[in-house]
Amino acid sequence: MAAESATEMSLDVDPTTQTQILVKIKTRDDILECPLSAAKMSKVLMNATADDSAFDPDVPQDLSQIETRYMKKIIAFMVYHQDLPFVEPRKPLLFDTLAQEIPEQPWDVAFCDELDLRSAFELLYAVNYMDIEPLLQLVACKIATMVKNKKTEQEIMEMLGLNAENITEEEAKFVHDMCTEVLAAPPEPEIIRIQDDDVKVDE
């Protein structure tokens, strides 16, 4: 039987099938659930649930500034990777697609394939707010492949269809910094020059 391709892989992860404590998360227009063990991948949720005496699983964690569609993806990532360590993409990127960069991680590639540039940008902000470093690195690399060779905030904003009226300079710089971090050229190797006087020839 042929191996399932990345695009055919199911990204649906049902956290309610997990036989463990669940964390309720209030999004902009819904309340979702995530296994506590997976939710701790987010430093925000880890800190919110750290005190066992104060944590009430029936009280939703308020993340209402995040859209439900992005929270569902974030939960899927945390559940999938709670027992499967995430391998950070290498830097700088060598190829033009994420599939070429991390061929050994088809689930993560398929996870990002569903994103266009604008949705990747918005997901990046949600992930940054929740402080989930592995997912931050993954989405940043996805964006980097999409804006490769774009080196200024203005160029990135134009690709996103944004302007100064609907995005702050701080937001644009954030995306720019994330992209240039993964696209940064490796340092030039140090060249050690050997002087003729340093070479000894046995007579």
Order of alpha helices (4+ residues) and beta strands (2+ residues): beta-beta-alpha-alpha-beta-alpha-alpha-alpha-alpha-alpha-alpha-alpha
